[in-house]
Amino acid sequence: MSLIKDFTRGIWKENPVLVMLLGMCPTLAVTTNAENGLSMGVATTFVLLGCNIVISLVRNIVPKKIRIPVYIVVIATFVTVVELLMSAYAPPAINKSLGIFIPLIVVNCIVLGRAEAFASKTGVFRSIMDALGMGLGFSLALAALGGTREFLATGSLFQIKIIIPWTVDFMLWTGAPGAFIILGCFLAGMNKLNMRKAVKSGKVYIPPQGLGCSHCRLCDIGVNEE
């Protein structure tokens, strides 16, 4: 039962993108279409899985004072493997689109965070399930974000034209403003679903830190101007 919880936690309850707001740089930059988002998610999942396994195996022999440098070396090793595999086998268009964001997985806070918070404290099997769950949650979030942006911009999904008469691209959604708008809508949707779930169970919903009304002043703008 614990292994199932370790796996499902990263898909919804602690989704790296939609709940914990981690990995925002690749999330906003590479999700111009569903294919790029899914490819980035798969690459990150591979690194997560490899790092969690290795770090879980060596957690008892690595001195605490140098654990972070050791984790970074392990992460960098798997990132190098991913980069070489993609250079050899991935389509050139995906390679070009992801570009520098594959090497930047080394400093992705999702990977280092799971290494420090989970893999360094638990066994191999639980670390594997955690990596798969977090990786799947990250991949689904990026694919959904990329698919939404791609559809709103060109009427296509995974480079397949869904709305044939759509001939003029709406470029807002392929740029940075579109990424922020769509991500904001996704986060609002997650908060709304969690609020409804909390109300049904008779609990009080507490939004993620920084996403509650106490941190927002938009509603006061009109009042102050009057």
N, C-alpha and C positions, 0 to 999 in steps of 0.2 A: 504494500500500500504506500509505503514511503517513497518507493521508486516512482510510482505513478504521480504522486504529488510533486516530486522533484521535476518531473517532465512537464506536467501541465502548468506549473506555476509560471514559467516564462512565456507561455502562449497567451495568457490573458491577465491573470492577477498581478503579475510583475513583468508585464511586457516591457522590454527594454526601451522601446520608442514611445508607446502610447501611455505608459504609466510612469516609468522612471526617467523618461526624457534623456536617455543616453544615446551616444552615437549620432548626435544631431548633424554633424558635418557631412558624413556620407548620406544621411537620410534626406537632407535638403538638396544636396548637390547632384547626386547620381540618379535620382528618381524621376528623370524626365520622361521615362516610359517604363512599362511593367517589366520588360526584359532586363533592362539595366538594374532595376531594383531587386529583382529575383536573383540575378547573377551576383550582385554584391552581397546579398543575404547568404547565398550558398557558400561563397568564398569565406565569409566571416564565420559561418557555422563550422567549416572545415578547420579553421584556425582554433576556434573555441574548443572543438572536440579534441584535437591533438594536444592542445595546451593543458586542458583539464586532466587528461589521462596522465601526461608526463608529470605535471606538478603534483597530482595526487600520489603518484608513485614515489616521488623524491621528497615529499613534504617533511618526513621525519629525519632526513639527513642533511637538509639545507639549513645552515645557521640563520637564525632570525634576523641578524643584522644585515645580511646580504640577500635576503629573500627577494626583494623587489628587483635588483639587478639580474638575479637568476631568472625570475619570471619573464623579464623583458627579453633576455637572450633566447629563452624557449619560444616566446611568441614570435620573435624576429625570425627564428629558424623556420617555423611553420608558414609564416608570411612569405618567406623566400621560396618555399616549396610551392605555395599557391601561385605566386607570381610567375615562376618558371613553367608550371603546368598550363597556366592561362596563355602565356606567350606561345607555347607549343601547340595547344589544342583548341583554345577558345576562338570564336570568330573575330576577325580583325576589328569589326565595328564595336563589339563589346569591349575589347581590349582598349581601343581608343577612347571610348566613353568613360570607362572606369579610371583609366589613366593612373594618376598619382594616388588615388584613393585606395588602391590595393596595398601599396607599401605603407600607407598611413594606418592600416589595421594594427600595426605595431603599437600605436599610441591610442587605439580605440579603447575608451574607458569601459566598454562592455567586457572585452576580453580580459583586461587586467583586473577589473572589478570582480569577475567571477573567479579568477585565479586566486585573488587575495581573500575574498569573502567566503568562497565555497570549496574549491578544489584543494586548497591548502589545509582544510580542516576535516575533510571527509574522505571516504574510501573511493576506489576507482569506479565501481558501478554507479554509485550515486552521482559522482562527478560526470560520468558519461551521460546520464539521464538529464542532469542539469544543463549540460552543454547543448544537447539535442533540443531540449525545450526552449532554452533561450535563443538558440540559433533559428529554430522554427518560428518563434514569435517575431524575431527580428526580420526574417525573410518574408513572412506574411505581411508585416506592417509595411516594409519597403515595396513589396509587389503591389499591395493595395494602393499605397500612395502614388506609386509610379503609374499604375493602371488608370487611376482616376485622373491624374494630370494628362496622361496620353489621350484618354478618351475625350476630355473636355477641350483639348487643344486641337486634335486632328480627327476625332470620331473613329479612332482605331484602338485596338487592344492587342498587345504582343505583335505589333507591326501588321496586324490584319485589319483591313478596313471594315468597320461594322456598319457605318452609315455611308453608303456609296456616294450620295449626292454632295457630301461634305467635301468641298474642294478648296476652301480658304481656311488656313490654319489660324487658330486663336492663340497667339504667341504668349499672352499673359501667363498661361499655366505652365509654360516650359521654362520660365525665368524664376528668379529668386522670389519675387512677390507672390507668384502663384504657388510656390512651394510652401511659403509661410501661411497663406490663406487656407490651403487644403489641409495642412497639418493642424492648423487651429480648429478647423471644422471637425477633424478626426478626434482631437482631444476633447472638444465640447461634447461630441457624441459619446465618448467613453465616460465622461463625467455624468452625463444625463442617464446613461444606462446604470451606472453604479449608484446614482441617487435613487432611481426607481427601485433597484434591488434592495437598497438599505431601507427604504420606506416600507416595502412589502414585508421585510423581516423585522420591522419595528426598531431598527437601529438608526443612529445618526451618522450620516455620511460626512466624512472628513476628506476634502479633496487633497491631492498631492501638494506638497509644500510649494508655494509660489503660484498655484493655479486657482486659489480661492478668491472670493470677492474681496477679502480683506487686503489683497495685494493689487487690486484693480481700482482705478479712479475714473474710468470712462463715464460712468453714470453721473459723476459730479461735474463733468465739463459743462453741460448745458446749464446746470443750476448756478455754477460760478459765473458764467458769462452773463446771465440775467441779473 
